[in-house]
Amino acid sequence: MTSKETADGGATAAGDLVRLDYDLWAEGGGRTELVDTTHEEVAQNAGIQVPSGHAPWGPRPHLIGGERFPTGLEQALVGVKVGAELEREFAPGEAFGERDPNLIQLFTMHEIERLPEMRRDDAHLDLGTVLTINGRRGRVVTLTAARVRVDFNPPFAGRKVKGKFHVVARIAEPAEQAAAVVELEYGFSSEFHVEIREKTVTLRVPDRTKFDPYWFAAKARIVERVRKQLHPESIRFVEEWATPKPAEPEKPAGAAGEDGEAKPTAAGAKGPSAKKAAAPAEPAKRHAASSHEP
């Protein structure tokens, strides 16, 4: 098996896996919005609410020349020296494209109400709601009782993008490359166990994949990318189904002990010890009764 590497400190090439730090801002219309970042402090200052399951902060695996960023941004990362920083402004055509008026379409409220996502119990329709219509995702931009206007342009279309990138390190070890591919295509790579022996890559998958429909699509992409990066003869995915141990039955109250005699309970205690325990209650009762006497 081979691993695609270039010397540390060398220039990146399309297809390289690296660890990348970045901040992306969209500018236009008199406002600046954060597109994405690997820095928690930057996200907090921008007022971004981070969803649960968000990737850890810090440098993330990145495939140079891949599809994570728009084509213009990916091309700008080709040839950057590992360890170097790049700060650049991109025109709309290099980033998320120009706005296309033809991608803003009008639908009846009846058509919108028939969408699967609008039939959920927690469905909510408002300005900014993201809908999937005929396989395309768009945002609601106008809303009346009878009509809904949906914009299918990318959210940052028509706006300049300012990017700051730091190519922190190259991912060179084969096992780390396989883990990076998992992170790129599915996420949660820390829950996977990667093992490479001879020309076989083995991925032991976590429990979350067993019932996740998204995993089945991601799995095919992982196979394709690992083949391109590592050229193995085979790729194995291992699921583990541990048999749960039966819970030990609890002994009922008053169950017989080792000597065969029933153990007394607090409510039904008998014998001399029970009488001694109950004895102090008599004076208390008499005292309570005497306290009400005239």
FIMARDREN-323520 format. One record per residue (C-alpha): residue number from 1; residue in three letters; x, y, z. Coordinates in nm, 4 decimals, padded with zeros to 6 digits. Layout:
REM FIMARDREN-323520
+------+------+----------+----------+----------+
: resi : resn :       c1 :       c2 :       c3 :
+------+------+----------+----------+----------+
:  NUM :  ala :        X :        Y :        Z :
...
+------+------+----------+----------+----------+
***
This chain:
REM FIMARDREN-323520
+------+------+----------+----------+----------+
: resi : resn :       c1 :       c2 :       c3 :
+------+------+----------+----------+----------+
:    1 :  met :  00.0000 :  00.0000 :  00.0000 :
:    2 :  thr :  00.1255 :  00.3479 : -00.0774 :
:    3 :  ser :  00.0544 :  00.6817 :  00.0875 :
:    4 :  lys :  00.0543 :  01.0033 : -00.1101 :
:    5 :  glu :  00.3043 :  01.2332 :  00.0614 :
:    6 :  thr :  00.5194 :  01.5344 : -00.0065 :
:    7 :  ala :  00.7949 :  01.6589 :  00.2207 :
:    8 :  asp :  00.6944 :  01.8595 :  00.5302 :
:    9 :  gly :  00.6986 :  02.2268 :  00.4486 :
:   10 :  gly :  00.6500 :  02.1588 :  00.0782 :
:   11 :  ala :  00.3683 :  02.2991 : -00.1316 :
:   12 :  thr :  00.0255 :  02.1401 : -00.1286 :
:   13 :  ala : -00.1143 :  01.9642 : -00.4334 :
:   14 :  ala : -00.4657 :  01.8682 : -00.5330 :
:   15 :  gly : -00.5593 :  01.5478 : -00.3517 :
:   16 :  asp : -00.3418 :  01.6132 : -00.0457 :
:   17 :  leu : -00.4959 :  01.5696 :  00.2980 :
:   18 :  val : -00.4014 :  01.8447 :  00.5423 :
:   19 :  arg : -00.5133 :  01.9933 :  00.8721 :
:   20 :  leu : -00.6562 :  02.3369 :  00.8024 :
:   21 :  asp : -00.7501 :  02.6335 :  01.0201 :
:   22 :  tyr : -00.9708 :  02.8964 :  00.8577 :
:   23 :  asp : -01.2171 :  03.1839 :  00.8935 :
:   24 :  leu : -01.4583 :  03.2676 :  00.6108 :
:   25 :  trp : -01.6622 :  03.5893 :  00.5978 :
:   26 :  ala : -01.9219 :  03.6980 :  00.3400 :
:   27 :  glu : -01.9393 :  04.0701 :  00.2646 :
:   28 :  gly : -02.2105 :  04.2549 :  00.0781 :
:   29 :  gly : -02.5265 :  04.4563 :  00.1194 :
:   30 :  gly : -02.3651 :  04.6632 :  00.3907 :
:   31 :  arg : -02.3150 :  04.3680 :  00.6220 :
:   32 :  thr : -02.0526 :  04.1059 :  00.7023 :
:   33 :  glu : -02.1518 :  03.7523 :  00.8061 :
:   34 :  leu : -01.9453 :  03.4602 :  00.9277 :
:   35 :  val : -01.9686 :  03.1693 :  00.6834 :
:   36 :  asp : -01.7576 :  02.9144 :  00.8718 :
:   37 :  thr : -01.4646 :  02.8964 :  01.1130 :
:   38 :  thr : -01.2489 :  02.6509 :  01.3051 :
:   39 :  his : -01.2096 :  02.8955 :  01.5964 :
:   40 :  glu : -01.4598 :  02.8834 :  01.8829 :
:   41 :  glu : -01.3895 :  03.2410 :  01.9908 :
:   42 :  val : -01.4614 :  03.3741 :  01.6410 :
:   43 :  ala : -01.7943 :  03.1872 :  01.6317 :
:   44 :  gln : -01.8936 :  03.3175 :  01.9750 :
:   45 :  asn : -01.8078 :  03.6765 :  01.8839 :
:   46 :  ala : -02.0219 :  03.6413 :  01.5710 :
:   47 :  gly : -02.3160 :  03.5158 :  01.7775 :
:   48 :  ile : -02.3232 :  03.1774 :  01.6050 :
:   49 :  gln : -02.5136 :  02.9033 :  01.7875 :
:   50 :  val : -02.3206 :  02.5817 :  01.7448 :
:   51 :  pro : -02.5446 :  02.2735 :  01.6976 :
:   52 :  ser : -02.4934 :  01.9568 :  01.8978 :
:   53 :  gly : -02.2564 :  01.7110 :  01.7329 :
:   54 :  his : -02.0473 :  01.9933 :  01.5876 :
:   55 :  ala : -01.6948 :  01.8954 :  01.4900 :
:   56 :  pro : -01.4311 :  01.9783 :  01.7536 :
:   57 :  trp : -01.2762 :  02.3240 :  01.7309 :
:   58 :  gly : -00.9287 :  02.3569 :  01.5891 :
:   59 :  pro : -00.7654 :  02.2458 :  01.2632 :
:   60 :  arg : -00.9866 :  02.0135 :  01.0612 :
:   61 :  pro : -00.9000 :  01.7536 :  00.7996 :
:   62 :  his : -00.9256 :  01.9011 :  00.4524 :
:   63 :  leu : -00.8844 :  01.7575 :  00.1040 :
:   64 :  ile : -00.7007 :  02.0094 : -00.1132 :
:   65 :  gly : -00.8976 :  02.0686 : -00.4314 :
:   66 :  gly : -01.2015 :  01.8861 : -00.2906 :
:   67 :  glu : -01.5607 :  01.9993 : -00.2586 :
:   68 :  arg : -01.5811 :  02.1432 :  00.0928 :
:   69 :  phe : -01.5291 :  02.5005 : -00.0334 :
:   70 :  pro : -01.6371 :  02.6596 : -00.3626 :
:   71 :  thr : -01.4049 :  02.5880 : -00.6538 :
:   72 :  gly : -01.2282 :  02.9253 : -00.6415 :
:   73 :  leu : -01.1349 :  02.8821 : -00.2760 :
:   74 :  glu : -01.0129 :  02.5266 : -00.3292 :
:   75 :  gln : -00.7939 :  02.6323 : -00.6187 :
:   76 :  ala : -00.6377 :  02.9053 : -00.4042 :
:   77 :  leu : -00.5210 :  02.6410 : -00.1533 :
:   78 :  val : -00.3289 :  02.4469 : -00.4176 :
:   79 :  gly :  00.0407 :  02.5317 : -00.3977 :
:   80 :  val :  00.0303 :  02.6851 : -00.0485 :
:   81 :  lys :  00.3320 :  02.5880 :  00.1586 :
:   82 :  val :  00.2549 :  02.3656 :  00.4581 :
:   83 :  gly :  00.2785 :  02.5824 :  00.7700 :
:   84 :  ala :  00.1997 :  02.9020 :  00.5772 :
:   85 :  glu : -00.1020 :  03.1313 :  00.6034 :
:   86 :  leu : -00.3094 :  03.2732 :  00.3205 :
:   87 :  glu : -00.5473 :  03.5690 :  00.3401 :
:   88 :  arg : -00.7451 :  03.6623 :  00.0325 :
:   89 :  glu : -01.0680 :  03.8166 : -00.0904 :
:   90 :  phe : -01.2755 :  03.6280 : -00.3488 :
:   91 :  ala : -01.5226 :  03.7773 : -00.5954 :
:   92 :  pro : -01.8755 :  03.6277 : -00.5983 :
:   93 :  gly : -01.7938 :  03.4319 : -00.9127 :
:   94 :  glu : -01.4982 :  03.2664 : -00.7374 :
:   95 :  ala : -01.6984 :  03.1913 : -00.4238 :
:   96 :  phe : -02.0696 :  03.1091 : -00.4075 :
:   97 :  gly : -02.1574 :  03.2515 : -00.7475 :
:   98 :  glu : -02.3694 :  03.5415 : -00.8658 :
:   99 :  arg : -02.7352 :  03.5588 : -00.7699 :
:  100 :  asp : -02.9677 :  03.4142 : -01.0335 :
:  101 :  pro : -03.3171 :  03.5706 : -01.0356 :
:  102 :  asn : -03.4523 :  03.2585 : -01.2067 :
:  103 :  leu : -03.3738 :  03.0576 : -00.8920 :
:  104 :  ile : -03.6365 :  03.2528 : -00.6955 :
:  105 :  gln : -03.9689 :  03.0764 : -00.7466 :
:  106 :  leu : -04.3275 :  03.1135 : -00.6264 :
:  107 :  phe : -04.5322 :  02.8239 : -00.4830 :
:  108 :  thr : -04.8863 :  02.7934 : -00.3553 :
:  109 :  met : -04.9391 :  02.7324 :  00.0138 :
:  110 :  his : -05.1077 :  02.4042 : -00.0796 :
:  111 :  glu : -04.7874 :  02.2868 : -00.2520 :
:  112 :  ile : -04.5781 :  02.3816 :  00.0498 :
:  113 :  glu : -04.8098 :  02.2104 :  00.2982 :
:  114 :  arg : -04.7726 :  01.8819 :  00.1068 :
:  115 :  leu : -04.3934 :  01.8731 :  00.1575 :
:  116 :  pro : -04.2747 :  01.5942 :  00.3927 :
:  117 :  glu : -04.0971 :  01.8367 :  00.6279 :
:  118 :  met : -04.4168 :  02.0390 :  00.6681 :
:  119 :  arg : -04.6109 :  01.7324 :  00.7842 :
:  120 :  arg : -04.4020 :  01.6844 :  01.0962 :
:  121 :  asp : -04.5518 :  01.7731 :  01.4314 :
:  122 :  asp : -04.2838 :  02.0363 :  01.4892 :
:  123 :  ala : -04.3116 :  02.1900 :  01.1398 :
:  124 :  his : -04.2878 :  02.5692 :  01.1312 :
:  125 :  leu : -04.3063 :  02.7985 :  00.8291 :
:  126 :  asp : -04.1564 :  03.1455 :  00.8483 :
:  127 :  leu : -03.9157 :  03.3767 :  00.6683 :
:  128 :  gly : -03.5817 :  03.1982 :  00.6414 :
:  129 :  thr : -03.7268 :  02.8470 :  00.6752 :
:  130 :  val : -03.5270 :  02.6026 :  00.4624 :
:  131 :  leu : -03.7357 :  02.3744 :  00.2412 :
:  132 :  thr : -03.6437 :  02.0887 :  00.0079 :
:  133 :  ile : -03.8510 :  02.1001 : -00.3122 :
:  134 :  asn : -03.7853 :  01.8595 : -00.5992 :
:  135 :  gly : -03.4442 :  01.7788 : -00.4555 :
:  136 :  arg : -03.3376 :  02.1445 : -00.4213 :
:  137 :  arg : -03.2921 :  02.3320 : -00.0947 :
:  138 :  gly : -03.4147 :  02.6879 : -00.0729 :
:  139 :  arg : -03.5043 :  02.9550 :  00.1824 :
:  140 :  val : -03.8442 :  03.1208 :  00.2252 :
:  141 :  val : -03.8042 :  03.4915 :  00.1372 :
:  142 :  thr : -04.1682 :  03.6075 :  00.1243 :
:  143 :  leu : -04.4777 :  03.4561 :  00.2788 :
:  144 :  thr : -04.8530 :  03.5253 :  00.2509 :
:  145 :  ala : -05.1623 :  03.3251 :  00.3347 :
:  146 :  ala : -05.1743 :  03.1823 : -00.0191 :
:  147 :  arg : -04.8244 :  03.2124 : -00.1676 :
:  148 :  val : -04.4662 :  03.1296 : -00.0641 :
:  149 :  arg : -04.1605 :  03.2629 : -00.2475 :
:  150 :  val : -03.8508 :  03.0406 : -00.2192 :
:  151 :  asp : -03.4930 :  03.1406 : -00.3067 :
:  152 :  phe : -03.2825 :  02.8480 : -00.4322 :
:  153 :  asn : -02.9649 :  03.0557 : -00.4656 :
:  154 :  pro : -02.6825 :  02.9582 : -00.2278 :
:  155 :  pro : -02.7169 :  03.1586 :  00.0962 :
:  156 :  phe : -02.4078 :  03.3718 :  00.0201 :
:  157 :  ala : -02.4528 :  03.4051 : -00.3557 :
:  158 :  gly : -02.3715 :  03.7464 : -00.4973 :
:  159 :  arg : -02.1414 :  03.8384 : -00.2082 :
:  160 :  lys : -01.7650 :  03.8687 : -00.1821 :
:  161 :  val : -01.5941 :  03.6232 :  00.0499 :
:  162 :  lys : -01.2903 :  03.7012 :  00.2611 :
:  163 :  gly : -01.0903 :  03.3979 :  00.3677 :
:  164 :  lys : -00.8050 :  03.3468 :  00.6086 :
:  165 :  phe : -00.6396 :  03.0034 :  00.5920 :
:  166 :  his : -00.3569 :  02.8318 :  00.7782 :
:  167 :  val : -00.2294 :  02.5005 :  00.6418 :
:  168 :  val : -00.1197 :  02.3613 :  00.9780 :
:  169 :  ala :  00.0172 :  02.0197 :  00.8808 :
:  170 :  arg :  00.0079 :  01.7487 :  00.6218 :
:  171 :  ile : -00.1690 :  01.4220 :  00.7100 :
:  172 :  ala :  00.0842 :  01.1608 :  00.6035 :
:  173 :  glu :  00.0324 :  00.8436 :  00.8102 :
:  174 :  pro : -00.2012 :  00.5967 :  00.6314 :
:  175 :  ala : -00.4173 :  00.5310 :  00.9411 :
:  176 :  glu : -00.4533 :  00.9060 :  00.9999 :
:  177 :  gln : -00.5478 :  00.9543 :  00.6363 :
:  178 :  ala : -00.8206 :  00.6916 :  00.6644 :
:  179 :  ala : -00.9527 :  00.8588 :  00.9814 :
:  180 :  ala : -00.9440 :  01.1968 :  00.8061 :
:  181 :  val : -01.1538 :  01.0576 :  00.5199 :
:  182 :  val : -01.4107 :  00.9322 :  00.7729 :
:  183 :  glu : -01.4229 :  01.2787 :  00.9318 :
:  184 :  leu : -01.4690 :  01.4469 :  00.5941 :
:  185 :  glu : -01.7403 :  01.2155 :  00.4649 :
:  186 :  tyr : -01.9283 :  01.1267 :  00.7847 :
:  187 :  gly : -01.7806 :  01.2850 :  01.0973 :
:  188 :  phe : -01.7343 :  01.1302 :  01.4441 :
:  189 :  ser : -01.3981 :  00.9861 :  01.3378 :
:  190 :  ser : -01.2842 :  00.9679 :  01.7023 :
:  191 :  glu : -01.5423 :  00.6899 :  01.7532 :
:  192 :  phe : -01.3934 :  00.4730 :  01.4757 :
:  193 :  his : -01.0958 :  00.2400 :  01.5186 :
:  194 :  val : -00.8679 :  00.2250 :  01.2158 :
:  195 :  glu : -00.6234 : -00.0566 :  01.1591 :
:  196 :  ile : -00.4026 : -00.1143 :  00.8542 :
:  197 :  arg : -00.2225 : -00.4434 :  00.8013 :
:  198 :  glu : -00.0377 : -00.5224 :  00.4825 :
:  199 :  lys : -00.2808 : -00.4089 :  00.2117 :
:  200 :  thr : -00.6074 : -00.4202 :  00.4093 :
:  201 :  val : -00.7743 : -00.1231 :  00.5769 :
:  202 :  thr : -01.0072 : -00.2218 :  00.8613 :
:  203 :  leu : -01.2564 :  00.0240 :  01.0090 :
:  204 :  arg : -01.4346 : -00.0815 :  01.3273 :
:  205 :  val : -01.7502 :  00.1283 :  01.3258 :
:  206 :  pro : -01.9294 :  00.2730 :  01.6317 :
:  207 :  asp : -02.2818 :  00.1871 :  01.7406 :
:  208 :  arg : -02.4229 :  00.5104 :  01.6003 :
:  209 :  thr : -02.3749 :  00.3840 :  01.2428 :
:  210 :  lys : -02.5966 :  00.0778 :  01.2895 :
:  211 :  phe : -02.9236 :  00.2678 :  01.2608 :
:  212 :  asp : -02.8100 :  00.5872 :  01.0855 :
:  213 :  pro : -02.9449 :  00.6051 :  00.7276 :
:  214 :  tyr : -02.6868 :  00.8719 :  00.6429 :
:  215 :  trp : -02.4088 :  00.6229 :  00.7159 :
:  216 :  phe : -02.5002 :  00.3996 :  00.4207 :
:  217 :  ala : -02.4452 :  00.6845 :  00.1735 :
:  218 :  ala : -02.1293 :  00.8034 :  00.3509 :
:  219 :  lys : -01.9876 :  00.4511 :  00.3524 :
:  220 :  ala : -01.9685 :  00.4364 : -00.0279 :
:  221 :  arg : -01.7918 :  00.7742 : -00.0401 :
:  222 :  ile : -01.5429 :  00.6605 :  00.2250 :
:  223 :  val : -01.4583 :  00.3499 :  00.0220 :
:  224 :  glu : -01.4040 :  00.5561 : -00.2917 :
:  225 :  arg : -01.1814 :  00.8139 : -00.1205 :
:  226 :  val : -00.9741 :  00.5595 :  00.0787 :
:  227 :  arg : -00.9060 :  00.3730 : -00.2455 :
:  228 :  lys : -00.7766 :  00.6925 : -00.4075 :
:  229 :  gln : -00.5654 :  00.7936 : -00.1075 :
:  230 :  leu : -00.4172 :  00.4601 :  00.0039 :
:  231 :  his : -00.4656 :  00.2129 : -00.2848 :
:  232 :  pro : -00.5473 : -00.0867 : -00.0589 :
:  233 :  glu : -00.6362 : -00.4304 : -00.1909 :
:  234 :  ser : -00.9381 : -00.4485 :  00.0394 :
:  235 :  ile : -01.1374 : -00.2376 :  00.2863 :
:  236 :  arg : -01.3218 : -00.4016 :  00.5756 :
:  237 :  phe : -01.5957 : -00.2539 :  00.7946 :
:  238 :  val : -01.6442 : -00.4341 :  01.1251 :
:  239 :  glu : -01.9591 : -00.4073 :  01.3369 :
:  240 :  glu : -01.9643 : -00.5423 :  01.6903 :
:  241 :  trp : -02.2898 : -00.6547 :  01.8500 :
:  242 :  ala : -02.2203 : -00.7306 :  02.2134 :
:  243 :  thr : -02.4686 : -00.9624 :  02.3868 :
:  244 :  pro : -02.6146 : -00.7760 :  02.6856 :
:  245 :  lys : -02.5732 : -00.9438 :  03.0209 :
:  246 :  pro : -02.9039 : -01.0294 :  03.1932 :
:  247 :  ala : -02.9732 : -00.8223 :  03.5024 :
:  248 :  glu : -02.9561 : -01.0114 :  03.8302 :
:  249 :  pro : -03.3045 : -01.0455 :  03.9861 :
:  250 :  glu : -03.3560 : -00.8500 :  04.3071 :
:  251 :  lys : -03.4366 : -01.0491 :  04.6187 :
:  252 :  pro : -03.7844 : -00.9689 :  04.7524 :
:  253 :  ala : -03.8151 : -00.8157 :  05.0975 :
:  254 :  gly : -03.8178 : -01.0798 :  05.3698 :
:  255 :  ala : -03.6494 : -01.3395 :  05.1484 :
:  256 :  ala : -03.4829 : -01.6304 :  05.3269 :
:  257 :  gly : -03.1173 : -01.5814 :  05.4171 :
:  258 :  glu : -02.8372 : -01.8310 :  05.3948 :
:  259 :  asp : -02.9592 : -02.0070 :  05.7139 :
:  260 :  gly : -03.3034 : -02.0641 :  05.5619 :
:  261 :  glu : -03.4841 : -01.8350 :  05.8074 :
:  262 :  ala : -03.6865 : -01.5424 :  05.6836 :
:  263 :  lys : -03.5206 : -01.2072 :  05.7484 :
:  264 :  pro : -03.7498 : -00.9631 :  05.9329 :
:  265 :  thr : -03.8527 : -00.6435 :  05.7609 :
:  266 :  ala : -03.8859 : -00.3043 :  05.9232 :
:  267 :  ala : -04.2658 : -00.3063 :  05.8972 :
:  268 :  gly : -04.3247 : -00.6688 :  06.0007 :
:  269 :  ala : -04.0413 : -00.7262 :  06.2481 :
:  270 :  lys : -04.1039 : -00.9842 :  06.5197 :
:  271 :  gly : -03.9169 : -01.1124 :  06.8215 :
:  272 :  pro : -03.7479 : -00.9504 :  07.1213 :
:  273 :  ser : -03.5480 : -00.7034 :  06.9158 :
:  274 :  ala : -03.8657 : -00.5713 :  06.7520 :
:  275 :  lys : -04.0307 : -00.5218 :  07.0887 :
:  276 :  lys : -03.7281 : -00.3316 :  07.2155 :
:  277 :  ala : -03.7333 : -00.1105 :  06.9093 :
:  278 :  ala : -04.1029 : -00.0325 :  06.9586 :
:  279 :  ala : -04.0809 :  00.0294 :  07.3341 :
:  280 :  pro : -03.9746 :  00.3972 :  07.3215 :
:  281 :  ala : -04.2919 :  00.4807 :  07.1289 :
:  282 :  glu : -04.5159 :  00.4346 :  07.4389 :
:  283 :  pro : -04.3917 :  00.7332 :  07.6395 :
:  284 :  ala : -04.4167 :  00.9475 :  07.3302 :
:  285 :  lys : -04.7831 :  00.8571 :  07.2889 :
:  286 :  arg : -04.8570 :  00.9252 :  07.6551 :
:  287 :  his : -04.6760 :  01.2566 :  07.6358 :
:  288 :  ala : -04.8727 :  01.3525 :  07.3294 :
:  289 :  ala : -05.1987 :  01.2651 :  07.4977 :
:  290 :  ser : -05.1136 :  01.4514 :  07.8170 :
:  291 :  ser : -05.0274 :  01.7643 :  07.6243 :
:  292 :  his : -05.3962 :  01.8034 :  07.5263 :
:  293 :  glu : -05.5337 :  01.7595 :  07.8803 :
:  294 :  pro : -05.6755 :  02.0719 :  08.0453 :
+------+------+----------+----------+----------+
***
